[in-house]
Amino acid sequence: MVRFILGVALGYVLGTRAGHERYEQLVRAYQRTADHPAVQGAAGIARATVEGAVQNVRKGPEDR
């Protein structure tokens, strides 16, 4: 969700400066990058790592 919001904000700022055509080009490039299997894999690994860290913090030191 955060990635989407940052992408939209960046695209908006750059798009308003460069015109609508450039904005559309940036949106397409972002979507291609975000949908790339390598990026999806890295995002999945990062998500799992963060979820594991959050679970460890919730457990507390006595449960580890």
N, C-alpha and C positions, 0 to 999 in steps of 0.2 A: 504494500500500500504506500509506504513512504517512497519507495523507488518510483512509483507511478506519479506521485505528487511532485517530486523533485524533477522528474522528466517533463511534466506538463509546465511547471514554473519556468524551467530553463528554456524549453521550447517557446513559451510565450514571450519571454524577454528577448530572446534572440530573434524570434519571428517578427516581433513588432519593429525591430530595428532593421531587419533585412527584407521585410515584405512577406506577403502571404505565401508566395511560391517557395521561398527559402524556408519558411516555417513548415510547410508540408514536407519538404525534403528532410528537414531535421526530424520530424515525427516519424517518417518512414525509416530513417537510419536508426533511430532509437528502438523502434519496434523490431527491426531485424536483429539488432544487437540483443535486446531483451529476450527474444525468442530463440536465440542461438543455443543449441544443445550444450555447448561448453559453459555458457553463462548460466543456463538453467541448472547444470550439475554443480557448479560452484555455489550458486545460491542455495541449493539443497544442502550442501555440506555446511555452509555457513549457518543456515537455519538450524540444522541438527546440533551443531556445536553450541549455538546460543541457547537452544532449548535444554541441552544437557547441563550447561553452566547454571541456568536458572533453576533447574531441578536440584542441583547440588547446593545452591544457596538456600533454597527453601527447606532442604533437609536439616540444615544446621550442622555444626561440628560434631555433635554427639551421635548423629546418625550415620556419619560417613565412615 
